[in-house]
Amino acid sequence: MEQIRAYFNNFLPLTDNEWEDFSSCFKKETYAKKEYLVRAGESCDFIAFIAEGVYRFYYLQEGEEKVTAFFFPGDFVTNYRSFLTGKPSEHFIETLKPSVIYKIHRQDLNLLYDRHKNIERLGRYIAENLYLTVAKRLDSFLHDNPENRNQELLNRNSKLLQEVPQYMLASYLGIKPETLSRIRARK
């Protein structure tokens, strides 16, 4: 839990009272490799902080997996669109290795927002940060070539990415696995 508090302190330090209320709403859960947090068609009513593990966020298009995100320790993982709207997810969130997460449900988070202005402000900061992450990824697809997208991904977490199958990395980068092999061979 201290890892979560340290993360929040980057945005807005919480008082001990605020932190006590906030941390009491998080539930620790463990998952084995290849388990799902959310499947397409299910509603996602939580946000989870990753203490250990790696997750992938993907959807199916004509039977082919399209990876749109990876999440690592220190990240929050959710289907934010489903979380906000209550509608079913179009994506899967799957563990790529055994993991430990701390989950907070929308109902509990909304109660905390009502009780603590700083927690509500913290939620806004995190949502803004999530938006910037998504916007950066979109800009990358609009302006960067696959080599640059690959380098950005490696800069983010190269050690953990060694455990991610190449076909998943290629899907995330919007290229075929053979193209990713050629890019890496040139390095």
N, CA, C and O atoms as a DFTB+ gen file, in Angstrom:
748 C
 N C O
     1  1       0.816      -1.204       0.000
     2  2       0.000       0.000       0.000
     3  2       0.860       1.269       0.000
     4  3       0.432       2.318      -0.483
     5  1       2.064       1.163       0.541
     6  2       2.936       2.349       0.540
     7  2       3.311       2.753      -0.884
     8  3       3.527       3.931      -1.168
     9  1       3.385       1.767      -1.774
    10  2       3.670       2.039      -3.183
    11  2       2.558       2.917      -3.777
    12  3       2.829       3.829      -4.558
    13  1       1.325       2.635      -3.404
    14  2       0.193       3.424      -3.893
    15  2       0.254       4.840      -3.318
    16  3       0.057       5.820      -4.035
    17  1       0.528       4.934      -2.024
    18  2       0.587       6.263      -1.405
    19  2       1.703       7.102      -2.026
    20  3       1.526       8.296      -2.264
    21  1       2.844       6.481      -2.286
    22  2       3.947       7.207      -2.923
    23  2       3.525       7.713      -4.300
    24  3       3.859       8.834      -4.682
    25  1       2.787       6.879      -5.046
    26  2       2.293       7.289      -6.360
    27  2       1.392       8.513      -6.225
    28  3       1.547       9.491      -6.957
    29  1       0.447       8.451      -5.282
    30  2      -0.480       9.564      -5.090
    31  2       0.237      10.826      -4.647
    32  3      -0.155      11.928      -5.029
    33  1       1.271      10.680      -3.856
    34  2       2.018      11.842      -3.385
    35  2       2.655      12.614      -4.529
    36  3       2.945      13.802      -4.392
    37  1       2.878      11.940      -5.670
    38  2       3.390      12.641      -6.853
    39  2       2.383      13.673      -7.365
    40  3       2.763      14.678      -7.965
    41  1       1.102      13.416      -7.122
    42  2       0.051      14.316      -7.582
    43  2      -0.395      15.270      -6.479
    44  3      -0.428      16.487      -6.660
    45  1      -0.738      14.684      -5.330
    46  2      -1.301      15.472      -4.240
    47  2      -1.187      14.654      -2.953
    48  3      -1.858      13.632      -2.817
    49  1      -0.358      15.081      -2.016
    50  2      -0.256      14.339      -0.753
    51  2      -1.588      14.354       0.004
    52  3      -2.255      15.385       0.084
    53  1      -1.956      13.214       0.547
    54  2      -3.170      13.093       1.340
    55  2      -2.811      13.138       2.824
    56  3      -1.730      12.708       3.226
    57  1      -3.723      13.661       3.623
    58  2      -3.512      13.630       5.068
    59  2      -3.615      12.186       5.535
    60  3      -4.093      11.324       4.796
    61  1      -3.174      11.922       6.747
    62  2      -3.271      10.561       7.289
    63  2      -4.723      10.099       7.351
    64  3      -5.013       8.935       7.073
    65  1      -5.636      10.994       7.710
    66  2      -7.056      10.655       7.776
    67  2      -7.609      10.318       6.388
    68  3      -8.331       9.335       6.223
    69  1      -7.265      11.142       5.393
    70  2      -7.708      10.882       4.019
    71  2      -7.140       9.548       3.528
    72  3      -7.850       8.746       2.922
    73  1      -5.859       9.324       3.798
    74  2      -5.223       8.089       3.361
    75  2      -5.846       6.875       4.045
    76  3      -6.034       5.839       3.408
    77  1      -6.164       6.989       5.318
    78  2      -6.782       5.868       6.035
    79  2      -8.122       5.497       5.407
    80  3      -8.392       4.318       5.178
    81  1      -8.967       6.495       5.126
    82  2     -10.246       6.224       4.464
    83  2     -10.030       5.623       3.075
    84  3     -10.688       4.657       2.689
    85  1      -9.096       6.217       2.339
    86  2      -8.836       5.780       0.969
    87  2      -8.304       4.346       0.941
    88  3      -8.832       3.499       0.221
    89  1      -7.278       4.081       1.711
    90  2      -6.643       2.755       1.676
    91  2      -7.580       1.658       2.188
    92  3      -7.445       0.502       1.787
    93  1      -8.523       1.998       3.063
    94  2      -9.449       0.984       3.567
    95  2     -10.390       0.469       2.472
    96  3     -10.988      -0.596       2.625
    97  1     -10.526       1.214       1.372
    98  2     -11.406       0.810       0.272
    99  2     -10.708      -0.085      -0.754
   100  3     -11.372      -0.703      -1.586
   101  1      -9.381      -0.160      -0.702
   102  2      -8.646      -1.008      -1.638
   103  2      -8.651      -2.457      -1.156
   104  3      -8.425      -2.729       0.023
   105  1      -8.908      -3.369      -2.067
   106  2      -8.891      -4.799      -1.757
   107  2      -7.752      -5.460      -2.527
   108  3      -7.657      -5.339      -3.748
   109  1      -6.895      -6.160      -1.793
   110  2      -5.768      -6.857      -2.420
   111  2      -6.278      -8.132      -3.082
   112  3      -7.036      -8.897      -2.486
   113  1      -5.847      -8.349      -4.332
   114  2      -6.208      -9.562      -5.076
   115  2      -4.975     -10.086      -5.794
   116  3      -4.122      -9.311      -6.228
   117  1      -4.887     -11.399      -5.918
   118  2      -3.797     -12.026      -6.660
   119  2      -4.374     -12.780      -7.851
   120  3      -5.480     -13.316      -7.795
   121  1      -3.604     -12.806      -8.918
   122  2      -4.021     -13.469     -10.151
   123  2      -2.862     -14.290     -10.695
   124  3      -1.697     -13.907     -10.588
   125  1      -3.208     -15.416     -11.275
   126  2      -2.227     -16.255     -11.952
   127  2      -2.032     -15.734     -13.378
   128  3      -2.808     -14.909     -13.860
   129  1      -1.010     -16.214     -14.025
   130  2      -0.768     -15.875     -15.426
   131  2      -1.971     -16.295     -16.268
   132  3      -2.554     -17.357     -16.051
   133  1      -2.333     -15.449     -17.231
   134  2      -3.405     -15.692     -18.201
   135  2      -4.807     -15.655     -17.592
   136  3      -5.743     -16.232     -18.146
   137  1      -4.952     -14.973     -16.451
   138  2      -6.290     -14.751     -15.898
   139  2      -6.791     -13.403     -16.378
   140  3      -6.008     -12.517     -16.720
   141  1      -8.111     -13.262     -16.397
   142  2      -8.730     -12.030     -16.867
   143  2      -9.245     -11.197     -15.702
   144  3      -9.895     -11.711     -14.793
   145  1      -8.942      -9.897     -15.743
   146  2      -9.588      -8.946     -14.836
   147  2     -10.954      -8.582     -15.397
   148  3     -11.933      -8.455     -14.661
   149  1     -11.000      -8.415     -16.723
   150  2     -12.230      -8.068     -17.423
   151  2     -12.215      -8.789     -18.764
   152  3     -11.181      -8.897     -19.423
   153  1     -13.378      -9.275     -19.147
   154  2     -13.560      -9.851     -20.486
   155  2     -14.495      -8.935     -21.278
   156  3     -15.318      -8.223     -20.703
   157  1     -14.353      -8.965     -22.598
   158  2     -15.273      -8.206     -23.441
   159  2     -16.694      -8.650     -23.098
   160  3     -16.970      -9.840     -22.944
   161  1     -17.586      -7.668     -22.983
   162  2     -18.979      -7.951     -22.637
   163  2     -19.287      -7.769     -21.160
   164  3     -20.452      -7.696     -20.771
   165  1     -18.244      -7.696     -20.333
   166  2     -18.434      -7.474     -18.897
   167  2     -18.260      -5.987     -18.596
   168  3     -17.527      -5.283     -19.290
   169  1     -18.935      -5.528     -17.567
   170  2     -18.769      -4.153     -17.121
   171  2     -17.558      -4.074     -16.198
   172  3     -17.309      -4.994     -15.418
   173  1     -16.819      -2.998     -16.282
   174  2     -15.637      -2.782     -15.434
   175  2     -15.980      -1.689     -14.430
   176  3     -16.047      -0.511     -14.783
   177  1     -16.195      -2.079     -13.184
   178  2     -16.601      -1.111     -12.163
   179  2     -15.496      -0.845     -11.150
   180  3     -15.778      -0.493     -10.005
   181  1     -14.252      -1.007     -11.559
   182  2     -13.127      -0.829     -10.637
   183  2     -11.945      -0.185     -11.335
   184  3     -11.847      -0.158     -12.562
   185  1     -11.055       0.330     -10.507
   186  2      -9.723       0.748     -10.926
   187  2      -8.768      -0.031     -10.040
   188  3      -9.006      -0.154      -8.838
   189  1      -7.690      -0.562     -10.611
   190  2      -6.748      -1.363      -9.824
   191  2      -5.338      -0.816      -9.978
   192  3      -4.918      -0.422     -11.067
   193  1      -4.624      -0.800      -8.873
   194  2      -3.216      -0.419      -8.860
   195  2      -2.397      -1.698      -8.920
   196  3      -2.639      -2.619      -8.139
   197  1      -1.431      -1.775      -9.829
   198  2      -0.621      -2.980      -9.997
   199  2       0.595      -2.904      -9.081
   200  3       1.447      -2.029      -9.232
   201  1       0.661      -3.829      -8.133
   202  2       1.836      -3.936      -7.261
   203  2       2.871      -4.852      -7.900
   204  3       4.071      -4.586      -7.837
   205  1       2.398      -5.939      -8.519
   206  2       3.275      -6.890      -9.218
   207  2       2.531      -7.398     -10.442
   208  3       1.310      -7.553     -10.420
   209  1       3.279      -7.655     -11.509
   210  2       2.672      -8.251     -12.686
   211  2       2.668      -7.344     -13.895
   212  3       3.041      -6.173     -13.827
   213  1       2.232      -7.921     -15.008
   214  2       2.105      -7.216     -16.278
   215  2       0.753      -7.604     -16.861
   216  3       0.355      -8.768     -16.816
   217  1       0.053      -6.616     -17.408
   218  2      -1.262      -6.841     -18.017
   219  2      -1.256      -6.343     -19.446
   220  3      -0.503      -5.442     -19.815
   221  1      -2.118      -6.956     -20.239
   222  2      -2.335      -6.431     -21.580
   223  2      -3.814      -6.106     -21.732
   224  3      -4.677      -6.758     -21.143
   225  1      -4.083      -5.089     -22.531
   226  2      -5.420      -4.579     -22.806
   227  2      -5.617      -4.798     -24.301
   228  3      -4.878      -4.235     -25.109
   229  1      -6.606      -5.612     -24.681
   230  2      -6.756      -5.918     -26.099
   231  2      -8.214      -6.159     -26.460
   232  3      -9.067      -6.347     -25.593
   233  1      -8.478      -6.150     -27.763
   234  2      -9.795      -6.487     -28.291
   235  2      -9.600      -7.448     -29.451
   236  3      -8.490      -7.622     -29.954
   237  1     -10.697      -8.070     -29.867
   238  2     -10.664      -8.983     -31.001
   239  2     -11.295      -8.317     -32.205
   240  3     -12.364      -7.714     -32.113
   241  1     -10.612      -8.437     -33.346
   242  2     -11.144      -7.924     -34.606
   243  2     -11.003      -9.037     -35.626
   244  3      -9.894      -9.415     -36.004
   245  1     -12.129      -9.552     -36.064
   246  2     -12.154     -10.666     -37.009
   247  2     -11.282     -11.815     -36.513
   248  3     -10.538     -12.416     -37.287
   249  1     -11.379     -12.115     -35.220
   250  2     -10.649     -13.224     -34.621
   251  2      -9.195     -12.940     -34.301
   252  3      -8.510     -13.794     -33.740
   253  1      -8.710     -11.750     -34.647
   254  2      -7.314     -11.392     -34.380
   255  2      -7.232     -10.466     -33.172
   256  3      -8.007      -9.519     -33.042
   257  1      -6.273     -10.759     -32.289
   258  2      -6.070      -9.920     -31.108
   259  2      -5.365      -8.627     -31.497
   260  3      -4.371      -8.637     -32.223
   261  1      -5.904      -7.508     -30.998
   262  2      -5.310      -6.195     -31.218
   263  2      -4.976      -5.607     -29.855
   264  3      -5.866      -5.188     -29.115
   265  1      -3.684      -5.578     -29.529
   266  2      -3.235      -5.078     -28.229
   267  2      -3.153      -3.558     -28.293
   268  3      -2.504      -2.993     -29.173
   269  1      -3.821      -2.907     -27.347
   270  2      -3.811      -1.445     -27.334
   271  2      -3.039      -0.862     -26.162
   272  3      -2.731       0.330     -26.163
   273  1      -2.716      -1.684     -25.153
   274  2      -1.963      -1.148     -24.016
   275  2      -1.331      -2.277     -23.213
   276  3      -1.810      -3.412     -23.205
   277  1      -0.247      -1.930     -22.542
   278  2       0.370      -2.783     -21.523
   279  2       0.397      -1.985     -20.231
   280  3       0.570      -0.766     -20.244
   281  1       0.225      -2.680     -19.120
   282  2       0.259      -2.050     -17.810
   283  2       1.267      -2.789     -16.945
   284  3       1.332      -4.018     -16.958
   285  1       2.060      -2.021     -16.189
   286  2       3.172      -2.554     -15.405
   287  2       3.022      -2.170     -13.938
   288  3       2.158      -1.364     -13.593
   289  1       3.867      -2.746     -13.064
   290  2       3.823      -2.333     -11.658
   291  2       3.950      -0.816     -11.536
   292  3       4.778      -0.183     -12.190
   293  1       3.102      -0.260     -10.679
   294  2       3.072       1.189     -10.520
   295  2       2.032       1.869     -11.384
   296  3       1.798       3.068     -11.236
   297  1       1.396       1.121     -12.293
   298  2       0.333       1.655     -13.148
   299  2      -1.031       1.341     -12.543
   300  3      -1.175       0.425     -11.733
   301  1      -2.022       2.116     -12.953
   302  2      -3.406       1.755     -12.711
   303  2      -3.911       1.026     -13.938
   304  3      -3.542       1.370     -15.061
   305  1      -4.754       0.018     -13.737
   306  2      -5.327      -0.727     -14.843
   307  2      -6.843      -0.742     -14.677
   308  3      -7.361      -1.020     -13.595
   309  1      -7.537      -0.442     -15.760
   310  2      -8.993      -0.448     -15.802
   311  2      -9.419      -0.307     -17.253
   312  3      -8.596       0.005     -18.114
   313  1     -10.682      -0.533     -17.529
   314  2     -11.252      -0.069     -18.786
   315  2     -12.005       1.195     -18.402
   316  3     -13.157       1.137     -17.971
   317  1     -11.354       2.318     -18.559
   318  2     -11.882       3.575     -18.036
   319  2     -13.206       3.954     -18.692
   320  3     -14.073       4.529     -18.034
   321  1     -13.374       3.648     -19.956
   322  2     -14.638       3.952     -20.641
   323  2     -15.783       3.182     -19.985
   324  3     -16.831       3.757     -19.691
   325  1     -15.584       1.892     -19.758
   326  2     -16.604       1.082     -19.093
   327  2     -16.804       1.545     -17.657
   328  3     -17.934       1.592     -17.171
   329  1     -15.718       1.886     -16.979
   330  2     -15.780       2.370     -15.605
   331  2     -16.655       3.619     -15.506
   332  3     -17.484       3.728     -14.602
   333  1     -16.473       4.558     -16.431
   334  2     -17.223       5.816     -16.392
   335  2     -18.676       5.662     -16.818
   336  3     -19.564       6.295     -16.247
   337  1     -18.921       4.821     -17.822
   338  2     -20.268       4.720     -18.393
   339  2     -21.110       3.598     -17.804
   340  3     -22.338       3.638     -17.874
   341  1     -20.451       2.591     -17.222
   342  2     -21.176       1.421     -16.743
   343  2     -21.536       0.458     -17.864
   344  3     -22.169      -0.569     -17.622
   345  1     -21.138       0.783     -19.084
   346  2     -21.444      -0.087     -20.232
   347  2     -20.431      -1.223     -20.304
   348  3     -19.335      -1.112     -19.754
   349  1     -20.790      -2.315     -20.979
   350  2     -19.854      -3.438     -21.106
   351  2     -18.573      -3.045     -21.838
   352  3     -18.578      -2.208     -22.740
   353  1     -17.504      -3.659     -21.430
   354  2     -16.200      -3.450     -22.047
   355  2     -16.170      -4.101     -23.425
   356  3     -16.785      -5.145     -23.643
   357  1     -15.467      -3.490     -24.326
   358  2     -15.188      -4.095     -25.627
   359  2     -13.804      -4.730     -25.629
   360  3     -13.389      -5.333     -26.619
   361  1     -13.097      -4.590     -24.520
   362  2     -11.727      -5.066     -24.395
   363  2     -11.600      -6.138     -23.314
   364  3     -12.452      -6.286     -22.439
   365  1     -10.513      -6.866     -23.417
   366  2     -10.097      -7.827     -22.404
   367  2      -8.914      -7.216     -21.646
   368  3      -8.099      -6.502     -22.230
   369  1      -8.829      -7.497     -20.361
   370  2      -7.642      -7.160     -19.581
   371  2      -7.146      -8.478     -19.001
   372  3      -7.824      -9.105     -18.187
   373  1      -5.950      -8.893     -19.430
   374  2      -5.412     -10.211     -19.086
   375  2      -4.027     -10.093     -18.450
   376  3      -3.213      -9.261     -18.850
   377  1      -3.779     -10.942     -17.453
   378  2      -2.456     -10.977     -16.835
   379  2      -1.495     -11.720     -17.752
   380  3      -1.865     -12.708     -18.386
   381  1      -0.263     -11.238     -17.815
   382  2       0.772     -11.912     -18.590
   383  2       1.743     -12.660     -17.683
   384  3       2.576     -13.433     -18.155
   385  1       1.631     -12.425     -16.386
   386  2       2.426     -13.133     -15.393
   387  2       1.677     -13.031     -14.068
   388  3       0.782     -12.197     -13.929
   389  1       2.029     -13.863     -13.100
   390  2       1.335     -13.761     -11.806
   391  2       1.395     -12.325     -11.282
   392  3       2.395     -11.626     -11.446
   393  1       0.301     -11.907     -10.650
   394  2       0.225     -10.500     -10.276
   395  2      -0.502     -10.287      -8.954
   396  3      -1.249     -11.135      -8.465
   397  1      -0.238      -9.106      -8.409
   398  2      -0.916      -8.620      -7.208
   399  2      -1.425      -7.230      -7.528
   400  3      -0.675      -6.367      -7.985
   401  1      -2.712      -7.024      -7.281
   402  2      -3.307      -5.707      -7.517
   403  2      -4.076      -5.274      -6.274
   404  3      -4.415      -6.083      -5.410
   405  1      -4.340      -3.968      -6.215
   406  2      -5.201      -3.389      -5.185
   407  2      -6.339      -2.705      -5.921
   408  3      -6.125      -1.751      -6.669
   409  1      -7.563      -3.203      -5.701
   410  2      -8.742      -2.775      -6.436
   411  2      -9.623      -1.868      -5.590
   412  3      -9.817      -2.094      -4.396
   413  1     -10.152      -0.831      -6.242
   414  2     -11.168       0.008      -5.615
   415  2     -12.349       0.097      -6.580
   416  3     -12.171       0.336      -7.774
   417  1     -13.539      -0.094      -6.056
   418  2     -14.746      -0.082      -6.892
   419  2     -15.315       1.327      -7.013
   420  3     -15.141       2.164      -6.127
   421  1     -15.993       1.566      -8.118
   422  2     -16.546       2.881      -8.446
   423  2     -17.415       3.420      -7.306
   424  3     -17.298       4.591      -6.946
   425  1     -18.263       2.601      -6.749
   426  2     -19.149       3.048      -5.679
   427  2     -18.351       3.565      -4.477
   428  3     -18.674       4.613      -3.917
   429  1     -17.312       2.827      -4.087
   430  2     -16.475       3.264      -2.965
   431  2     -15.726       4.547      -3.310
   432  3     -15.607       5.446      -2.479
   433  1     -15.231       4.625      -4.523
   434  2     -14.495       5.818      -4.941
   435  2     -15.396       7.048      -4.931
   436  3     -14.976       8.120      -4.496
   437  1     -16.626       6.901      -5.404
   438  2     -17.556       8.029      -5.408
   439  2     -17.904       8.485      -3.992
   440  3     -18.060       9.682      -3.749
   441  1     -18.025       7.546      -3.062
   442  2     -18.263       7.917      -1.659
   443  2     -17.071       8.700      -1.106
   444  3     -17.244       9.683      -0.385
   445  1     -15.862       8.255      -1.451
   446  2     -14.661       8.973      -1.011
   447  2     -14.609      10.377      -1.610
   448  3     -14.221      11.326      -0.928
   449  1     -14.994      10.516      -2.872
   450  2     -15.036      11.835      -3.504
   451  2     -15.977      12.769      -2.735
   452  3     -15.678      13.948      -2.543
   453  1     -17.116      12.226      -2.299
   454  2     -18.077      13.040      -1.546
   455  2     -17.531      13.439      -0.178
   456  3     -17.832      14.527       0.314
   457  1     -16.736      12.578       0.438
   458  2     -16.227      12.835       1.793
   459  2     -14.969      13.697       1.831
   460  3     -14.749      14.450       2.780
   461  1     -14.138      13.576       0.782
   462  2     -12.823      14.229       0.825
   463  2     -12.548      14.987      -0.476
   464  3     -12.386      14.381      -1.535
   465  1     -12.497      16.291      -0.384
   466  2     -12.222      17.107      -1.571
   467  2     -10.850      16.772      -2.182
   468  3     -10.710      16.742      -3.405
   469  1      -9.849      16.522      -1.342
   470  2      -8.522      16.187      -1.867
   471  2      -8.529      14.877      -2.657
   472  3      -7.811      14.755      -3.650
   473  1      -9.315      13.916      -2.238
   474  2      -9.382      12.650      -2.976
   475  2     -10.087      12.874      -4.310
   476  3      -9.707      12.292      -5.326
   477  1     -11.112      13.715      -4.302
   478  2     -11.775      14.053      -5.564
   479  2     -10.791      14.758      -6.503
   480  3     -10.754      14.466      -7.698
   481  1     -10.007      15.674      -5.968
   482  2      -9.001      16.390      -6.760
   483  2      -7.950      15.398      -7.285
   484  3      -7.523      15.486      -8.436
   485  1      -7.549      14.469      -6.437
   486  2      -6.585      13.445      -6.836
   487  2      -7.140      12.608      -7.995
   488  3      -6.422      12.304      -8.948
   489  1      -8.408      12.244      -7.905
   490  2      -9.051      11.501      -8.990
   491  2      -9.016      12.268     -10.292
   492  3      -8.794      11.690     -11.356
   493  1      -9.236      13.583     -10.213
   494  2      -9.172      14.411     -11.420
   495  2      -7.762      14.426     -12.001
   496  3      -7.593      14.313     -13.215
   497  1      -6.753      14.564     -11.150
   498  2      -5.374      14.562     -11.627
   499  2      -5.036      13.245     -12.321
   500  3      -4.392      13.238     -13.370
   501  1      -5.467      12.150     -11.743
   502  2      -5.180      10.840     -12.331
   503  2      -5.906      10.695     -13.664
   504  3      -5.333      10.187     -14.629
   505  1      -7.172      11.141     -13.727
   506  2      -7.923      11.086     -14.990
   507  2      -7.247      11.938     -16.059
   508  3      -7.167      11.534     -17.219
   509  1      -6.760      13.118     -15.670
   510  2      -6.053      13.974     -16.620
   511  2      -4.781      13.300     -17.113
   512  3      -4.449      13.379     -18.295
   513  1      -4.069      12.638     -16.207
   514  2      -2.849      11.928     -16.576
   515  2      -3.164      10.775     -17.535
   516  3      -2.424      10.535     -18.489
   517  1      -4.256      10.071     -17.278
   518  2      -4.689       8.993     -18.172
   519  2      -4.999       9.549     -19.555
   520  3      -4.605       8.962     -20.562
   521  1      -5.697      10.671     -19.611
   522  2      -5.992      11.292     -20.893
   523  2      -4.706      11.620     -21.655
   524  3      -4.607      11.357     -22.853
   525  1      -3.731      12.189     -20.965
   526  2      -2.472      12.540     -21.615
   527  2      -1.754      11.304     -22.157
   528  3      -1.141      11.356     -23.223
   529  1      -1.831      10.203     -21.428
   530  2      -1.225       8.947     -21.888
   531  2      -1.889       8.466     -23.172
   532  3      -1.211       8.073     -24.121
   533  1      -3.219       8.500     -23.195
   534  2      -3.957       8.067     -24.388
   535  2      -3.676       9.007     -25.559
   536  3      -3.486       8.554     -26.688
   537  1      -3.649      10.305     -25.296
   538  2      -3.371      11.273     -26.357
   539  2      -1.962      11.072     -26.922
   540  3      -1.754      11.177     -28.130
   541  1      -1.005      10.783     -26.048
   542  2       0.372      10.547     -26.501
   543  2       0.442       9.312     -27.408
   544  3       1.152       9.311     -28.413
   545  1      -0.307       8.260     -27.039
   546  2      -0.323       7.048     -27.869
   547  2      -0.949       7.344     -29.228
   548  3      -0.434       6.902     -30.255
   549  1      -2.036       8.075     -29.243
   550  2      -2.674       8.441     -30.508
   551  2      -1.723       9.274     -31.364
   552  3      -1.576       9.017     -32.559
   553  1      -1.083      10.262     -30.764
   554  2      -0.113      11.079     -31.498
   555  2       1.011      10.215     -32.066
   556  3       1.479      10.449     -33.181
   557  1       1.437       9.225     -31.301
   558  2       2.498       8.336     -31.762
   559  2       2.088       7.616     -33.047
   560  3       2.890       7.490     -33.973
   561  1       0.840       7.145     -33.101
   562  2       0.384       6.457     -34.307
   563  2       0.209       7.414     -35.470
   564  3       0.340       7.016     -36.628
   565  1      -0.083       8.656     -35.179
   566  2      -0.266       9.633     -36.250
   567  2       1.055      10.184     -36.785
   568  3       1.158      10.525     -37.963
   569  1       2.078      10.269     -35.905
   570  2       3.293      10.988     -36.287
   571  2       4.576      10.171     -36.282
   572  3       5.534      10.540     -36.960
   573  1       4.622       9.069     -35.535
   574  2       5.866       8.310     -35.414
   575  2       5.854       7.077     -36.303
   576  3       4.800       6.541     -36.645
   577  1       7.041       6.649     -36.663
   578  2       7.158       5.399     -37.410
   579  2       7.258       4.243     -36.414
   580  3       7.445       4.476     -35.219
   581  1       7.136       3.014     -36.882
   582  2       7.187       1.856     -35.970
   583  2       8.477       1.783     -35.149
   584  3       8.447       1.343     -34.000
   585  1       9.607       2.207     -35.721
   586  2      10.866       2.181     -34.974
   587  2      10.792       3.076     -33.739
   588  3      11.221       2.690     -32.652
   589  1      10.242       4.279     -33.923
   590  2      10.119       5.211     -32.799
   591  2       9.127       4.698     -31.761
   592  3       9.358       4.834     -30.560
   593  1       8.014       4.103     -32.225
   594  2       7.043       3.548     -31.276
   595  2       7.672       2.408     -30.481
   596  3       7.431       2.277     -29.281
   597  1       8.471       1.592     -31.144
   598  2       9.163       0.495     -30.462
   599  2      10.135       1.044     -29.421
   600  3      10.193       0.540     -28.299
   601  1      10.889       2.061     -29.781
   602  2      11.853       2.640     -28.833
   603  2      11.154       3.235     -27.623
   604  3      11.623       3.079     -26.495
   605  1      10.037       3.916     -27.846
   606  2       9.267       4.501     -26.738
   607  2       8.778       3.406     -25.792
   608  3       8.824       3.569     -24.573
   609  1       8.316       2.304     -26.349
   610  2       7.863       1.182     -25.526
   611  2       9.023       0.601     -24.726
   612  3       8.872       0.309     -23.540
   613  1      10.175       0.431     -25.362
   614  2      11.352      -0.087     -24.657
   615  2      11.805       0.862     -23.558
   616  3      12.225       0.420     -22.489
   617  1      11.722       2.163     -23.814
   618  2      12.102       3.153     -22.798
   619  2      11.198       3.077     -21.580
   620  3      11.617       3.370     -20.460
   621  1       9.954       2.682     -21.810
   622  2       8.985       2.640     -20.709
   623  2       9.304       1.524     -19.727
   624  3       9.279       1.742     -18.516
   625  1       9.606       0.326     -20.234
   626  2       9.870      -0.776     -19.316
   627  2      10.505      -1.950     -20.061
   628  3       9.861      -2.980     -20.258
   629  1      11.739      -1.802     -20.468
   630  2      12.377      -2.820     -21.301
   631  2      12.556      -4.147     -20.573
   632  3      12.450      -5.201     -21.200
   633  1      12.824      -4.128     -19.270
   634  2      13.040      -5.379     -18.534
   635  2      11.780      -6.245     -18.540
   636  3      11.847      -7.438     -18.838
   637  1      10.640      -5.651     -18.214
   638  2       9.405      -6.431     -18.186
   639  2       8.943      -6.817     -19.583
   640  3       8.308      -7.857     -19.758
   641  1       9.250      -5.998     -20.576
   642  2       8.828      -6.321     -21.934
   643  2       9.528      -7.562     -22.479
   644  3       9.054      -8.165     -23.442
   645  1      10.644      -7.948     -21.878
   646  2      11.326      -9.172     -22.299
   647  2      10.446     -10.389     -22.065
   648  3      10.649     -11.431     -22.688
   649  1       9.468     -10.267     -21.170
   650  2       8.568     -11.372     -20.857
   651  2       7.305     -11.364     -21.716
   652  3       6.489     -12.281     -21.617
   653  1       7.134     -10.347     -22.555
   654  2       5.946     -10.228     -23.401
   655  2       6.248     -10.856     -24.755
   656  3       7.253     -10.515     -25.378
   657  1       5.392     -11.770     -25.225
   658  2       5.627     -12.377     -26.542
   659  2       5.711     -11.334     -27.653
   660  3       5.013     -10.320     -27.630
   661  1       6.568     -11.603     -28.612
   662  2       6.812     -10.651     -29.694
   663  2       5.551     -10.339     -30.493
   664  3       5.371      -9.205     -30.937
   665  1       4.668     -11.335     -30.685
   666  2       3.464     -11.053     -31.477
   667  2       2.560     -10.038     -30.771
   668  3       1.846      -9.283     -31.430
   669  1       2.587     -10.018     -29.435
   670  2       1.797      -9.026     -28.691
   671  2       2.410      -7.635     -28.829
   672  3       1.696      -6.649     -29.009
   673  1       3.731      -7.566     -28.746
   674  2       4.415      -6.283     -28.920
   675  2       4.168      -5.730     -30.317
   676  3       3.911      -4.538     -30.486
   677  1       4.246      -6.602     -31.312
   678  2       4.003      -6.174     -32.687
   679  2       2.578      -5.654     -32.844
   680  3       2.363      -4.626     -33.488
   681  1       1.615      -6.343     -32.271
   682  2       0.227      -5.895     -32.338
   683  2       0.077      -4.514     -31.715
   684  3      -0.587      -3.645     -32.280
   685  1       0.686      -4.309     -30.564
   686  2       0.642      -3.011     -29.883
   687  2       1.234      -1.906     -30.755
   688  3       0.726      -0.784     -30.783
   689  1       2.305      -2.233     -31.460
   690  2       2.979      -1.249     -32.307
   691  2       2.278      -1.052     -33.648
   692  3       2.628      -0.148     -34.407
   693  1       1.281      -1.903     -33.943
   694  2       0.542      -1.785     -35.188
   695  2       1.290      -2.343     -36.384
   696  3       1.104      -1.886     -37.512
   697  1       2.144      -3.339     -36.132
   698  2       2.937      -3.945     -37.205
   699  2       2.872      -5.468     -37.088
   700  3       2.358      -6.002     -36.105
   701  1       3.390      -6.148     -38.084
   702  2       3.461      -7.611     -38.071
   703  2       4.710      -8.046     -37.291
   704  3       5.688      -7.302     -37.219
   705  1       4.674      -9.248     -36.711
   706  2       5.840      -9.735     -35.963
   707  2       7.131      -9.744     -36.788
   708  3       8.211      -9.489     -36.256
   709  1       7.016     -10.038     -38.083
   710  2       8.213     -10.060     -38.940
   711  2       8.839      -8.667     -39.045
   712  3      10.061      -8.522     -39.069
   713  1       7.982      -7.648     -39.107
   714  2       8.488      -6.276     -39.176
   715  2       9.215      -5.909     -37.893
   716  3      10.257      -5.254     -37.929
   717  1       8.668      -6.330     -36.761
   718  2       9.324      -6.067     -35.483
   719  2      10.675      -6.773     -35.432
   720  3      11.642      -6.211     -34.917
   721  1      10.758      -7.985     -35.953
   722  2      12.047      -8.697     -36.000
   723  2      13.072      -7.920     -36.824
   724  3      14.237      -7.817     -36.440
   725  1      12.629      -7.373     -37.960
   726  2      13.547      -6.596     -38.796
   727  2      14.008      -5.319     -38.087
   728  3      15.178      -4.945     -38.167
   729  1      13.082      -4.659     -37.397
   730  2      13.434      -3.436     -36.657
   731  2      14.491      -3.754     -35.605
   732  3      15.474      -3.027     -35.462
   733  1      14.282      -4.838     -34.874
   734  2      15.215      -5.193     -33.809
   735  2      16.554      -5.673     -34.363
   736  3      17.587      -5.485     -33.721
   737  1      16.550      -6.285     -35.535
   738  2      17.795      -6.738     -36.131
   739  2      18.668      -5.576     -36.560
   740  3      19.893      -5.698     -36.588
   741  1      18.048      -4.439     -36.900
   742  2      18.802      -3.248     -37.329
   743  2      19.463      -2.539     -36.165
   744  3      20.369      -1.734     -36.379
   745  1      19.046      -2.809     -34.952
   746  2      19.588      -2.109     -33.764
   747  2      20.942      -2.634     -33.376
   748  3      21.534      -2.159     -32.407
